[in-house]
Amino acid sequence: MRFALDRWLLAGLVLIAAVAGGRAWLREHPSYDPWAPLRLADAPGGWMTDGKIASLRSDPSECRAFLRRSGIAFTQLDPVGEGSCRREDRQVLAATNAAPGGATPGLALRPTGAQATCAVDAGLARWLRHGVQPAAERILRTRVVALEHYGTSNCRRIGGGSNGNWSEHATGNAIDIAAFVLDDGRRIVVRPDWVGDDDAADFLHQARDAACLEFGTVLSPDYNAAHADHLHLDQARRSFAGGVCR
């Protein structure tokens, strides 16, 4: 009887130690912890990180909590529009985010004042941190200080016609990136720099690939002629794993 009790006690102690060890390991590896909130520093591709990134697209309040945790300043705006162009989730990033000492250097949009969903802003911040800046430093030996864009919101259908599905731009849930402004004064422009075998083309392709880990949809010049001069990034919710990356 005593022997059986000792075995059960030993098994319980081993289980407690395993649980404690597991929790300690998760604290050191938050990208695998389902209970840890998403952080800007969490690299994409972790066991749980991709799901946390996807959850920002459907939960603006959690998305804004992520921005606040990450030290990214923004101003939430009142809803506008009607019908399919109703924009409930609307905000603008603060210019202070572009400061060299900020949480995400380079998070400056030109033209300024772009109004997008929280998920788009969160995607941009994470894309810069984990994809754009590392590629710029590795390939171009400098950093990105600003992103030039063609806009975020436009009440239209895909392709601009009168029929078909509504574009993610209709609700400000997308942004079209046209160029990257570098700290050394150079500009890497999607057209014409996409085509070639030089560093600029290599950087643009790696930036596109990295965006696919942070956005629901990424469309590049490889997709069609309509995207020859920009990278279309949007945060459309997907019913399947991953997103659209072309």
ZIKARA-V239335 format. One record per pair of residues at least 24 apart in sequence whose C-alpha atoms are under 7 Angstrom apart, sorted by sequence separation. I is the first residue (numbers start at 0). J is the second residue. D is the distance in whole Angstrom. If there is no record, write none. Layout:
I/J/D ; I/J/D
This chain:
72/96/6 ; 90/114/5 ; 91/115/7 ; 150/174/6 ; 151/175/7 ; 221/245/6 ; 71/96/6 ; 89/114/6 ; 90/115/6 ; 103/128/7 ; 150/175/6 ; 89/115/5 ; 90/116/6 ; 149/175/5 ; 216/242/6 ; 217/243/6 ; 218/244/6 ; 219/245/6 ; 38/65/7 ; 89/116/5 ; 90/117/7 ; 148/175/5 ; 149/176/6 ; 215/242/5 ; 216/243/5 ; 217/244/5 ; 218/245/5 ; 37/65/7 ; 88/116/5 ; 89/117/7 ; 148/176/4 ; 149/177/7 ; 215/243/6 ; 216/244/6 ; 217/245/6 ; 59/88/7 ; 88/117/7 ; 147/176/6 ; 148/177/5 ; 39/69/6 ; 146/176/7 ; 147/177/6 ; 148/178/7 ; 38/69/7 ; 71/102/7 ; 147/178/5 ; 70/102/6 ; 146/178/6 ; 147/179/6 ; 69/102/7 ; 146/179/5 ; 211/244/6 ; 145/179/6 ; 146/180/6 ; 145/180/5 ; 109/145/7 ; 115/151/6 ; 143/179/6 ; 144/180/6 ; 107/144/7 ; 108/145/6 ; 109/146/6 ; 110/147/7 ; 113/150/7 ; 114/151/7 ; 115/152/7 ; 143/180/6 ; 144/181/5 ; 190/227/6 ; 105/143/6 ; 107/145/5 ; 108/146/5 ; 109/147/5 ; 110/148/7 ; 113/151/7 ; 143/181/4 ; 144/182/6 ; 190/228/5 ; 105/144/4 ; 106/145/6 ; 107/146/6 ; 108/147/6 ; 109/148/6 ; 142/181/6 ; 143/182/6 ; 189/228/5 ; 104/144/7 ; 105/145/5 ; 141/181/7 ; 142/182/5 ; 189/229/6 ; 141/182/6 ; 141/183/7 ; 177/228/6 ; 177/229/4 ; 119/172/6 ; 176/229/5 ; 177/230/7 ; 63/117/6 ; 119/173/6 ; 175/229/6 ; 176/230/5 ; 62/117/6 ; 66/121/7 ; 116/171/6 ; 175/230/5 ; 176/231/7 ; 62/118/6 ; 115/171/5 ; 116/172/5 ; 175/231/5 ; 114/171/7 ; 115/172/6 ; 174/231/6 ; 175/232/6 ; 59/117/6 ; 174/232/5 ; 139/198/7 ; 173/232/6 ; 174/233/6 ; 138/198/6 ; 173/233/4 ; 172/233/6 ; 173/234/7 ; 56/118/5 ; 172/234/6 ; 55/118/6 ; 138/202/6 ; 167/233/7 ; 135/202/7 ; 134/202/6 ; 167/235/7 ; 84/154/6 ; 134/205/7 ; 134/206/7 ; 131/206/5 ; 130/206/6 ; 130/209/5 ; 126/209/7 ; 86/170/5 ; 126/210/6 ; 84/169/5 ; 85/170/6 ; 86/171/7 ; 39/125/6 ; 84/170/5 ; 42/129/7 ; 126/213/6 ; 125/213/7 ; 122/213/5 ; 122/214/6 ; 119/233/7 ; 119/234/6 ; 118/234/6 ; 52/213/7 ; 43/212/6 ; 56/234/6 ; 56/236/6
